Amino acid sequence: MARALIVGCGCRGRSLAAELSAAEWTVRGTSRSAEGVAAIEAAGFDAVRADPDQVATLLDHVADITVVCWLMGSARGDAESVAALNGPRLERVLEELVDSPVRGFVYEAAGTVDGDALRAGSQIVASAAERWRIPVVSIDADPADHDGWTLAAYTAVHETLDG
């Protein structure tokens, strides 16, 4: 059975989790807060408290994961921290995934985060795909279009395995 780790499993992440679960995926979602973990669990998914600013907290949860979904396109916080999530933190996670069973990576390349930060993240993901042959797919769908975004994300997850 395929397993997904959704990093940043807020409202849209839980919608993606529901679609994947309906397709018989096992889904684990992350949140920085206890309230977020409770919301993920209430939706019926495995939840872990992990912070993408502290990469090791995520890596503790990838041992049995097939695809990682990095949903930081609408991350909140100060500009520097949010840029880091789509820059150095993202790059570090990708470097660490090389030595893991993860076989695909989905990057949310659209959202409320500054466009320069998202473009930088897209470049990091593309470089990782080329350098380490990690199958990656970027989601460019507008997160304001909830249904369209969910379909694009669901499709992206499957495309990582088809490539």
N, C-alpha and C positions, 0 to 999 in steps of 0.2 A: 504494500500500500504506500502511495506517495504521501509525503509529509511536507507541509509548508510552515515556515516561520515568517510571520508578518510583524515586521519591526515598525512600530507606530500603528497599533491596531485600534484606532479610534473608530468613529462612525463608518467611514468608507472601508476601513480595514475589516470591520466586522461584516460588512456587506460582502466583501470579497470572500471572507472566511465561510459565510453561508453558502455561497455559490460553489466553492471548492468542496465543502463538506457534502453538498448534494451530489457531487461527482465522486464521492467516496474517498476524498482526501482526508487526512488527519491534519488538523490545523492547530498551531500554537501561536498565540498573539502576545506581544509585549506591550507594556505600559510602564511609564516612570512612576506612576502613582498607585496607591492602594485602591483608589476609586476606579481608576482605569482597569486594573486587574479584576475588580469586582464586576465591572460592566462586561468584560470579555467572558468571564465565567458565567454570568447571567445569560449571555447569548448562547451558551453551551459549548464553549471552546476551552481548550487548555490555555491557561494564562500564566505568565511569568512576569515578575517585576524585573525589568532590565532597562538600562539607560544607554542609548546609543552614544552618549558623550563618554561613557566608560565601557569601551569596547569589550573588555573581558566579561562583563555581565551578559553580553549577548553570546559570546563564544561558548559559554557554559551550556548553551541550549541548541547547538547545531549538530551534535553527534549523530542524530537520527533524522536529519532534515534533508529533503530532496531539493527544494527551492526556497531561497530567501527573497522576501519582498521588502524593499527599503522604501517605505512610504513617508518620506520626509519633505514632500513638495509643499506642504502647508504647515510645516513645523512652526511652533511658536517659541518666542524667547527673544533675547537681544540679538541684534543683527550679526554680531561676531559669532555667537554660539550657533545660530542657525546656519550661517555660512560654513562653519566647521563640520556640521552634520552632512553637508553636501560637498565637503572638501576632504580635509585630513582624516576625519572619522570614517567616512565612506571608503577612502583609499585603504585605510588600515584594516577595515573589515574584509575588503576584497583580498588583500594580501594574506590574511589569516585563513580565508575560505579555501585557498589553494590546497591546504593540507587537511581538508575535511571531506566528508562524503557529499557535500552539497554539489549538485549537478547543474544548477541554474540560478540566475539572479535577475530580479525584476526591479527596475529603478523608476520611481515616480519623478518624471521630468517636467511636470507642470503643477502649478499651484500658486499659493499666495506668497511664497518665498521669492526674494529678489531674482529676477531673470538671469542675472550674471552668475549667481550662485548655482542655479539649476543648470545652466549651460556648462559651468565648470564641472559639476557632478556628472553630467552626460559625457564629458570628455574623459573623466576618470574611469567611468564604466566602460567606455569604448576602448580605452587603452588597456584595461584589465582583460577585456575579452580577447584582444589581439595578443597580449603578452602571455597570458596564462591559459588561453583557450577556454575561458569560462563562458558558457552560453549565457548571454544577457539580452534582455529586451527592455526598452524604455517605454514608459507609458506617457504619451503626450496628450491624452484626453483631458478635457477641461473638468476639473473636479466639481465644478458647480453643476455639471450635468451628471447627476448621481448615477442614473441607470447606464448612461453611455460610458462613464468612467469605470463602473463595475464590470461591464462587458469587456472593455479594453484591458483591464487588469487581469480578469479571468483568462482571456485569450493570451495575454503576455505570459502568464505562468505556464500555460501549455506549450507555447512556442519555444520556451527555453528547453523543453525536453524533446521537441521535434527537430531542433537544429542539430 
